[in-house]
Amino acid sequence: MDDKQIEKITQATLQHYERNAEQFFAGTIDHDVSKNIAALLEAITAPAPYRLLDLGCGPGRDLKAFKAMGHEAIGIDGSARFVAMARAYSGCEVWQQDFVELDLPAQYFDGIYANASLFHVPSAALPQVLRALHAALKPGGVLFSSNPRGDNREGWNGPRYGSYYDYETWERYLVAAGFETVRHYYRPAGLPREQQPWLASVWRRTEAGN
């Protein structure tokens, strides 16, 4: 997969969100992701308040939650419509950037929150994206991700592209990018594994992988 193919894939997925921004906001505003937010914050060892990046912030639901907790939260999304909605809803700074062309300040964030976002990155682009996130974290900083789990296939799911990893494969990508594992879990809690479609994981920046 070359750069042109990757760009075509990511733009098609972003266009889906552009067309459906209001419906997405209405359908996700009440989702309870408090366990995911807590998993990120509990792993950060620096003194609070934290500077956090919400990667794929969408309309700003979780940005608003981080801000209400007293943290400095910055959002990033590739969809112009989501960026405008997130700024209005959360009152936070929000940057418009494509995940495969990230331009982030070095060693700037205590934590990066990637809730249901990184699975849209084609596997061919994932190593460079993870290295960019690693470089944007302060030493010892924390990355949280939650993705639909799967058997390592990727492709189109309707108008959106997705990559669906099992934990072992996801771990290999993160370790290669310079992260060490903190913990992982499956959601929703309390159900048999086959009824837990989400794989959540927490990672700490090491100095390897720069």
Summary of the structure (lengths in Angstrom):
residues: 210
radius of gyration: 15.9
end to end distance: 24.3
largest distance: 43.1
contacts: 687
relative contact order: 0.16
helix: 40%
strand: 29%
